[in-house]
Amino acid sequence: MLLLLLAFSAWAKETQIVPPESPDIRYVGRFTNDFRFGWTGSMVETDFNGTEISAIMDLVQGQKAALTVVIDGEETFVPITSGQRIYPLASELPSGKMHHIALFKRSEGCTGTLRFGGFEASVDGSFASPLPRSRKILAIGDSITCGYGNEAATSKEGNTIENQNGYMSYAAIAARDLDADLMMVCWSGKGLYRNLDRTNDRVAALPDLFEQTLPMSKDETWNHHRFIPDVISINLGTNDMGRLGNKEPLKQEDYERAYAKFITRLRSFAPNAKIIISIGPMTNEPVATWLPKIAAQFKNVSVLIYPPYAERDESAGHGHPSVKKDLMMARRLEGQIREMTGWE
């Protein structure tokens, strides 16, 4: 019987500690040298043969965060609170077989930065590193890509660590279906050229944040050569089109110029990547009519327009895609990736 626990506890039995630098632990996404991480989709994974396992986790910045813990395909929500704690993940696991353990940061980068401190496990347990995936996808976007409120019961609900499930965002679903490693760089309210904010809307736009290892810190610049994607999916423009505070309408030339600059930057470290530039489903026009012109400037760049909502249950918190819509979007993204890459 698999028993998943969410509270702090200490094992009564003798245990072993597997440190975060162990070669039996694999990291997907952006992590610092001391194992801090913040971006949605950052993942720690290992293969474990034993009966009991916990994770040592520290919320080093922010008020709260959350993980989706996946053990042999079974998902559990795990909230992370302040201070270093031991979070039991499973007990009474069937012995004599390897269990795949994944810790996936489901909440947004602006809500909390974590430090992974390793695993605590039953002393009879053994670990092995999962085999690396041969495919890599980079997903860049705003709240839609992060999975903002996608599990909210009504559109009136705002985004919380409980109802934001980045694990069930369209990009994460597509990456799993394609058996690809995924790096997500997304932040609610951010744009390509300008953000949704009423003032200082061009400060810390997504292309600027894209250079950071941690979303809430400028101290460490990410080394892009640590993750060379085969496919780059971009969904930016919804917030650029926003007019909070009676802002002027987004100018086509500003958006196109910013996009061309960003694609050129991406090509500087991933020259062979297939790039998909997209918009939707919350607001599509006029950006949807501008994207083909942008794509035509580059090789291996295609356009994907996510259709607006057709049914009420496709929309969740604050009008963002529900998990149902995320699944529909994932199918479209997967199809376009397969067409561009030839992946089975």
ABEGO torsion letter per residue (X at the ends): XBBBBABBBBBABBBBBBBAABAABBBBEBBBAAGBBABBGBBBBBBBBEABBBBBBBBABEABBBBBBBBGGBBBBBBBBBEBBBBBABBGBBBGBBBBBBBBBABBAAAEBBBBAEBBBBAABBBBBBBBBABBBBBBBBAAAAGBGAABABAABBBBAAABBAAABAAAAAAAAAGBBBBBBBBBGBBAABBABABGAABGBAAAAAABABAABAABBBBAAABBBABBBBBBGAAAABABGGBBBBBAAAAAAAAAAAAAAAAAABAABBBBBBBOAABAOAAAAAAAAAAAABBGBBBBBBBBBABAAABBBGGBBBAAAAAAAAAAAAAAAAAAAGBX
